[in-house]
């Protein structure tokens, strides 16, 4: 069975500093974020619940790459393969600005009202982001069939993957809050009774390892 396990990165330093953290501004995990990733590593080392993992992917944003590097020892020391396609939605000119300053200059980003707009000039629309993520997860699944792939990524990536893989509406309909270092797992279910194969959401937002982490 083909399994995709998407893991949100640990708490980021840009989140603590209340900065829009795109590729330019992202500077990795906070101290809490490192403890969260370490707790996940220890959990996976103890449970072996993902074994065997065949590929460990991370977005090129430092907070995701650092998360992947921390958990890698629990996954037989797999090399981290970076893939920019799994980056968070690109913010454009707002990258590096404080939250309040960005809202004051560009307004509130409500993609559910208008998925054709970007956070700021040069940014990515929700439509383009959704298409990028759906294409990326399907590509990885096709290239690594009958394997388990772990992807260290972002909350928005997980949101878009759920919508894209489960053929849900691109906007509206439900609200997600994915915790830092939580696991969300998809499995490609083989075709039955002449139906085509389809994706199943096996678990979402599994962050049991964070109990007691502060």
N, C-alpha and C positions, 0 to 999 in steps of 0.2 A: 504494500500500500504506500502511496505517496503521501508524506506528511510534511506540512509546513508549520513550523512553530515560530510565531512572531513574538518578539520580546521587546517591550518598550524599554528604552534606556533608563538608567538611574536618574535621580534628580540632577538637573543641570545647573551650572553656575549662573548661566544667563537667566534662568528662572528665579534664582535667589536674588539676583541683581535687578530683576524686572526689566530686562532688556529683550527686544525682539532678536531672537537668536537664529539667524540664517547661517549660510556657509561662511560669511565674513566674520560674524560676531561670536559664533559658538566657540567656547574655550574649554569644553569638556565637562566632567562631572563635578558636583559639589562634594564636600566631605560626606554628607549624608548619602549622596548618590553612590559613592564608592562603597559605603557600608551596605547599601541595598544590593548592589551587584555582588558583593562578597557573600551576602546571605543567600543569594540565588545560587552562586557557585557551590557553596557548602551544601545546600539542599540537593542540587543535582549530583554532587559527588556521593551523597549518602543514599539517594533513592535510585539512581540510574534510570529514572523514569523516561528519559529520552533515548536511551541506548537502543541501537547504535545510531549515532549521528554521522552523516556522511559529508556534510558541508556546513560551514559556519560563515555566514555573510553578515556584513555590517554596512550601513550607510556610511558615506564619507564624512558625515558630521562628527566632530570629535566626541561628543557625548555618547553616540551610538558605538563608535569604534572602541572607545575606552571600555564600555560595558562588555562588548564582545571579548576584548582582551582579558578582562577579569574572569569571565566565566569559562574561557577556553580550556583551562586545566581540567575542568570537570567533564570536558567533551574530548577526552584523549589528546588534549593539547593541539587540537586542530588549528591550522593556520587561518587567520581571519582574512577573508576575501572581501575587499571593499567594492561596493556597487552604488554609484551615485543615484541610480534609479530608485533607491529606497530612502532617499533623503526626505525630510519633512517638506511641506509645501514651501516653495521659495517666496520670501516676502517682498523682494524688490528693494526699492530705495529705503524702506523702513528698517532694513537689516542694521542692527546696532543701535537703534534709537530706543529710548525708554518707552515703556508701554503708554504712559499718559501723553507723552509728546507725539507718539505715532497716532494715537486716537485723535488728538487735537488737530493734527495736520491732515490726516487722511480719512478720518471718520472711523466708525465701528465696522469691522469686517463681519458681515452676516451673510455667509455664503448660501444659507438656506433661502434667503429672500432673492438673491441674485447670484447664481453660481458662475456668471460670466464675468464678474469683476474680480480684480486682484486687491490684495491688501494695500499696495501702493504701486506707483508706476514702475514697470519692469518686473513686477511680481507675477506669480503664477495664478491663473484662475482655478476655481475648484474643479471645473470641467476638465481642464488640462491635467491637473493633479490627479484626479480620479482615473483618467485614462492612463496616465503614466504608471500608477501603482497597479492597476488591474493588468496592464500589459506585462509589468515586471514580475508579478507573482505567477502569472500563467507561463511566462518564459522560463522561470526557474523550475517550475513543476515539470514542464515539458523536457527540459534539459537533464533533469535528475529524477526521472520516474522511478517508482518503487524504492525511493530513498527517503530519509528524514533530513530535512534542511532546516537549520535554525537561523533566523534572521533578526539581528539586533537593529531596531528601527525606532519608530516614533508613533505617538498616539494617533496623529492624522493618517499615517500609513495604515495602521490597523483598522481605523474607521473605514477608509477607502477600500481596503482588502475585503472586509466583511460585506460591504455593499456590492463590490464588484464580483467576488467569487460566489456569493449567494444570490446574485441577480436581484438585489433589492433596489428600490428607488435611489437615485444618486443623491438626492437631497431630501431633508425632512423625514418624518416618520418615526424616528427614535433618537435617543440621546445616549452617547457613550461617555464614560469617564474611565479611561484606562490608567491604572496605577503604574507608577514607576517600577520597572523590572517584572511586571506581570507577564505571564505566559498566555498566549491565545493560539490555539491549535486548530488547524484545518486538516481534513483527510479527504483524499479523492476516492470516492466510493465507486467501485467497478460497476459497469453497466449490467442491468438485470432486465429480464423479460423484454428484451429488444429496446430498452430505453438507453439513452446515452448516460455516460458516467457523469457524476455530479459531485460538488463539494459539500462537505458536512463540517459545521462548526462543532468541534469536539469539546472545546472549553474556551471560555473567555475570561480574561482578567483574573487569572489564578495567581494570587500574590500571598499565599499562605506563609511563605518564608519571611515576610515582612513583620510578622507578629513579634513585637518586642524591639524592632529596629527603630532607633530614633536618633 
